[in-house]
Amino acid sequence: MARIPLLQTSDVDPSCAPLFQDFERERGAVPNMFRALSHDPELLKTWFAMFRATLREGAVSTRVKEMVAVRVSKLNTCRY
């Protein structure tokens, strides 16, 4: 059970709703980390911008970046 309530799209600050809609359109769901961060709209916007900058296409494809993230999580025995 989460210690911080995970907000739904209908519950977030109106300025954050477009970010949630982008996640739902692009990834099919809003990651729980962003649902928790949405209690502070400025924090959510900052993390969202960092997330976008990190995962956008570049010298390394987004697919490879996501595979690296999964592998690092596995090596760290992260259940999430």
Secondary structure by P-SEA (a helix, b strand, c coil): cccccccccccccccaaaaaaaaaaacccccaaaaaacccaaaaaaaaaaaaaacccccccaaaaaaaaaaaaaaacccc
